[in-house]
Amino acid sequence: MLAGKKILLAVSGSIAAYKAALIVRILMKGQAEVRVIMTENAKKFVTPTTLSTLSKQPVYTSFYKNDSEEWHNHVALGIWADVLIIAPASAHTLSKMAQGICDNFLLSVFLSARCPVYFAPAMDLDMLAHPATQKNINLLVSRGNHLIASDVGDLASGLNGKGRMAAPETIIKILEAHFKIGAFYNKKVLITSGPTYEALDSVRFIGNHSSGKMGYALALLFAKKGAQVVFISGPVKNYPIHPNIKVIKVTSADEMMEVCKNQYVDIDFAVFAAAVADYKPSKTFDKKHKKDGTPLNITLIENPDIAREIGKLKTEKQLHIGFALETNDGEVSAKLKIKRKNFDLIVLNSLKDPGVNFGGDTNKITIFDPFDKEISFELKHKKEVAQDIVKIIESYA
Ligand code: C5P
C-alpha cells in the first residue's frame, strides 16, 4: 500500500526524534520513497547520517546544499510529496507552524506543501496541556492538518502522562489508512437507489416502501472519499447533496435502466441499492381510470433487471455490488443473485432480523463474495452500515 508513495518526513527537536529512524526503516521496507528533513535541534537527538543511510537519500538540514551557496528547492520538495509528516513535532515547531514563521527549511517546506500534512506532537505532559500549545494544535487542525495524537506513558522528564509521540507503528498505520482512503479518490461510482414507481394510470402507481436511505449514506461516503458519484434515484424524500454527487431523478424501472445504460461510461464501481419493482402493469391508462362497477384486472409484466443487464457490460476493471432483501432462504438467494447478476459482492439484509425494515434507520447485513466468503455485522445505523460496506469494497478494490 505504501509502495511508490512519496513520503516527506520532517523531524524536529525532541527526544522522540530517535524514533524517526524506525519510521524511515518501516517506510523503506514498504517500498515507499522517503525524503527526510531535520531541524538543527533534531540533529542533537539523531544524526542525519543515520536517516540518510536508512532512506538512501541525502537529508535536508538547511536551505543550502553542504553549506554552499546552492539552495535546496523547498517548493519542489513540497510539490513532490504525496504526504508530509512532521514527527516528532516539538512544541517549538508546532507554534511556528501555527504562526506561519519560516526560519528554517522544515517550516518553508510546510508552508509550501500542497499535499496532506500529518503532525505527531511529542513533548512533556505540561507543555502539551498548556493552553498555548493546545491553541496551536487546534489552529493547525482547523486549517486541515491532521493530528496524530500523542500517547500516554513514561516521559523523558521522568514524569508520566500524555505527551509521548505516537508509536512508529501507529504512525505507519495512519499513513496506510490515508492511502487506502485514496482507493476511491477520483473514481467514478454509479449508485442506483430508492424505489421505482410503475404507473397504473396518470395518478396511481405500484411501488414499495424503500426510503433510499442506504443509497443516500453510501453516496455521501463515497463522495467524501473523493469519488465522483452518479446517483440514480427513484422518488424519495431526500437526495444527497455534495459537490461530487450528480443526482439523476427517475421514476420507473425503465427510466432507471435507460439512465444507467447512458451513465455507465468509465465507471469504476457500480452499487445497485435500488429496490426496483420487479413488475410493471402491461398497460398504463393515460387518464385517471374511473371505476365502473366491474373488476379491474391488471396484467403485470416483468421489468428489466438493471443490475443483470449492466452486469453483462462489466469488465475486469469494474466492481459491481448488489443488494438482496430477503424474507426467507436469504443466503441461498443472495448467492444465486451473485452469479445471475455478475456481482462481485452482495449485501444481504434479511427482513426476518429484528430492526431491519424497509424505510427504517437501521440495518443488519451480511456480505458475500463469489467465493463463499461471508462477513456478518451487527444491527447498526445505516450510516455505520454504509461505512462497513465501503470498507469491504475497499478491500476488494
Ligand atoms: O432480484 P432482486 O430484486 O432481489 O435483486 C436485488 C438486486 O438487484 C439489487 O441490487 C437491486 O438493486 C438489483 N435489481 C435491479 N433491477 C431489478 C431488480 C433488482 O437492478 N429489476
Residues whose N, C-alpha, C, O or C-beta is under 5 A from the ligand:
A	BS01	C5P	F272 A273 A274 A275 V276 A277 N303 P304 D305 I306 A307 G322 F323 A324
